[in-house]
Amino acid sequence: MRNWFFIALGLVMLFNSCVKKRDPEPTGEAFVRFVNAANTASNQEIYLNGALVKAGSLPYKGFTPYISYTSGFNYFAFANLGTQTANSAIEFGSKIGSKTTVFHIVTLSKLFALDPISDDTDLPANGKFKVRFLHLNHHVNKSMKVTVAGGHDLVTELKFRFTSDYYELD
């Protein structure tokens, strides 16, 4: 019985000595832009980690250019103009050099929410353009289908709050 105790104690000491402290994640510049896609929202102000980054108003269908910020976990929020009270917010983790678009939307239950979506900014092949589709229409609970002229289905099922892949088209 005593031997088991010493074996267990030895194993605990062995595992404790092998556990290393994680190095902190490196941080650097990342980019984000904001879109007010909530058709029932008033003009919005945008906050990043509690600091106002878009003074003035961002109306429905309005968007910002890419804004530089420090990668890692950050807190994004939209607030009605002049209120400083978030009506939608999200904590979002990003990598160095990433580009993200944060959409202020209305959910199916008619609440405000933020949906961050990573952007692919690589150039398409010569003579092509890139497109992707987002389903943000809170009036349509069903999946959507995207059909190219001529009858070819490009996207067969796009659910609410989801994004299609990027497609390169002529």
HUVEN-V936656 format. One record per residue. N is the residue number from 1. RES is the residue in one small letter. PSI is psi in whole degrees, 0 to 359 (none if undefined). Layout:
BEGIN
n=N res=RES psi=PSI
n=N res=RES psi=PSI
END
This chain:
BEGIN
n=1 res=m psi=318
n=2 res=r psi=325
n=3 res=n psi=321
n=4 res=w psi=321
n=5 res=f psi=313
n=6 res=f psi=326
n=7 res=i psi=314
n=8 res=a psi=316
n=9 res=l psi=319
n=10 res=g psi=319
n=11 res=l psi=319
n=12 res=v psi=315
n=13 res=m psi=322
n=14 res=l psi=313
n=15 res=f psi=323
n=16 res=n psi=324
n=17 res=s psi=338
n=18 res=c psi=344
n=19 res=v psi=125
n=20 res=k psi=150
n=21 res=k psi=132
n=22 res=r psi=139
n=23 res=d psi=145
n=24 res=p psi=146
n=25 res=e psi=136
n=26 res=p psi=147
n=27 res=t psi=156
n=28 res=g psi=198
n=29 res=e psi=133
n=30 res=a psi=170
n=31 res=f psi=141
n=32 res=v psi=145
n=33 res=r psi=157
n=34 res=f psi=142
n=35 res=v psi=130
n=36 res=n psi=96
n=37 res=a psi=16
n=38 res=a psi=103
n=39 res=n psi=346
n=40 res=t psi=3
n=41 res=a psi=147
n=42 res=s psi=181
n=43 res=n psi=142
n=44 res=q psi=151
n=45 res=e psi=151
n=46 res=i psi=136
n=47 res=y psi=141
n=48 res=l psi=114
n=49 res=n psi=39
n=50 res=g psi=352
n=51 res=a psi=136
n=52 res=l psi=123
n=53 res=v psi=342
n=54 res=k psi=89
n=55 res=a psi=160
n=56 res=g psi=211
n=57 res=s psi=145
n=58 res=l psi=103
n=59 res=p psi=170
n=60 res=y psi=134
n=61 res=k psi=0
n=62 res=g psi=155
n=63 res=f psi=159
n=64 res=t psi=162
n=65 res=p psi=174
n=66 res=y psi=137
n=67 res=i psi=134
n=68 res=s psi=139
n=69 res=y psi=174
n=70 res=t psi=129
n=71 res=s psi=173
n=72 res=g psi=198
n=73 res=f psi=128
n=74 res=n psi=157
n=75 res=y psi=115
n=76 res=f psi=141
n=77 res=a psi=147
n=78 res=f psi=139
n=79 res=a psi=148
n=80 res=n psi=145
n=81 res=l psi=122
n=82 res=g psi=2
n=83 res=t psi=329
n=84 res=q psi=18
n=85 res=t psi=118
n=86 res=a psi=132
n=87 res=n psi=349
n=88 res=s psi=140
n=89 res=a psi=157
n=90 res=i psi=145
n=91 res=e psi=129
n=92 res=f psi=135
n=93 res=g psi=132
n=94 res=s psi=158
n=95 res=k psi=161
n=96 res=i psi=132
n=97 res=g psi=356
n=98 res=s psi=155
n=99 res=k psi=131
n=100 res=t psi=145
n=101 res=t psi=129
n=102 res=v psi=119
n=103 res=f psi=128
n=104 res=h psi=117
n=105 res=i psi=171
n=106 res=v psi=128
n=107 res=t psi=174
n=108 res=l psi=333
n=109 res=s psi=15
n=110 res=k psi=25
n=111 res=l psi=158
n=112 res=f psi=147
n=113 res=a psi=163
n=114 res=l psi=134
n=115 res=d psi=107
n=116 res=p psi=133
n=117 res=i psi=126
n=118 res=s psi=140
n=119 res=d psi=140
n=120 res=d psi=109
n=121 res=t psi=14
n=122 res=d psi=143
n=123 res=l psi=144
n=124 res=p psi=172
n=125 res=a psi=158
n=126 res=n psi=136
n=127 res=g psi=5
n=128 res=k psi=164
n=129 res=f psi=157
n=130 res=k psi=141
n=131 res=v psi=149
n=132 res=r psi=164
n=133 res=f psi=142
n=134 res=l psi=140
n=135 res=h psi=100
n=136 res=l psi=15
n=137 res=n psi=103
n=138 res=h psi=355
n=139 res=h psi=348
n=140 res=v psi=105
n=141 res=n psi=342
n=142 res=k psi=164
n=143 res=s psi=154
n=144 res=m psi=157
n=145 res=k psi=141
n=146 res=v psi=124
n=147 res=t psi=135
n=148 res=v psi=149
n=149 res=a psi=130
n=150 res=g psi=353
n=151 res=g psi=358
n=152 res=h psi=125
n=153 res=d psi=119
n=154 res=l psi=315
n=155 res=v psi=122
n=156 res=t psi=333
n=157 res=e psi=113
n=158 res=l psi=108
n=159 res=k psi=160
n=160 res=f psi=136
n=161 res=r psi=20
n=162 res=f psi=160
n=163 res=t psi=140
n=164 res=s psi=171
n=165 res=d psi=169
n=166 res=y psi=142
n=167 res=y psi=139
n=168 res=e psi=124
n=169 res=l psi=159
n=170 res=d psi=none
END
